């Protein structure tokens, strides 16, 4: 997919597992989380594995109306192995 984008930005929409797979492959540089205050009960964590504890850097917050926000985080590239 990165090759097909030819250096342009990619936007993925999916759950935490998809985000985790791209993070594990070193392909994420930004994480956008949109939050609406709706309680759905018990469920899965938002982000799986170690990405939940990566040193995220908040780069922006945007508010829509009185209830909805979008948080943007920069993600450092994982160390080369």
C-alpha positions in Angstrom: 0.0 0.0 0.0 2.9 2.4 0.8 4.4 1.7 -2.6 1.1 2.4 -4.4 0.8 5.7 -2.6 4.2 6.8 -4.1 5.2 8.9 -1.1 1.7 10.5 -0.5 -0.1 10.3 2.8 -2.3 7.3 3.6 -5.4 7.5 5.7 -6.6 4.3 7.4 -9.9 3.9 9.0 -10.2 0.9 11.3 -10.0 -0.5 14.7 -7.1 -0.8 17.1 -5.9 -4.1 15.7 -5.4 -2.5 12.2 -3.6 0.5 13.8 -1.4 -2.0 15.8 -0.4 -3.9 12.7 0.7 -0.7 10.9 2.5 0.5 14.0 4.3 -2.8 14.3 5.5 -2.4 10.7 6.8 1.1 11.4 4.3 2.7 9.0 2.5 5.1 11.4 3.6 8.7 12.0 0.3 10.1 13.2 -2.6 8.8 15.1 -6.0 10.6 15.0 -8.6 9.7 17.6 -12.1 11.0 17.5 -14.1 10.9 20.7 -17.8 11.2 21.3 -19.1 10.7 24.9 -21.2 7.6 24.3 -21.0 4.7 26.7 -21.3 1.3 25.1 -20.4 -0.9 28.0 -17.5 -3.3 28.4 -15.3 -3.9 25.4 -11.8 -4.0 23.9 -9.1 -1.4 24.6 -8.8 1.3 22.0 -5.2 0.4 21.1 -3.7 -3.0 21.4 -0.2 -4.1 22.4 2.6 -1.7 23.0 1.2 1.1 20.9 -1.0 2.0 23.9 2.2 2.8 25.8 4.2 4.5 23.0 5.4 8.0 23.8 2.6 9.8 22.0 3.0 13.5 21.5 -0.3 15.5 21.3 -0.1 17.8 18.3 -3.6 19.2 18.1 -7.1 19.1 19.5 -10.2 20.2 17.6 -13.6 20.5 19.1 -17.0 20.2 17.2 -20.0 21.4 19.1 -20.3 20.6 22.8 -19.5 16.9 22.7 -17.2 15.7 19.9 -13.4 16.1 19.8 -10.5 15.0 17.6 -7.1 14.4 19.1 -4.0 14.1 16.8 -0.8 12.5 18.1 2.6 12.2 16.6 4.1 8.7 16.9 7.9 8.2 16.9 9.3 5.6 14.5 10.1 2.3 16.2 13.7 1.4 16.7 15.3 -0.5 13.9 16.0 -4.1 14.7 
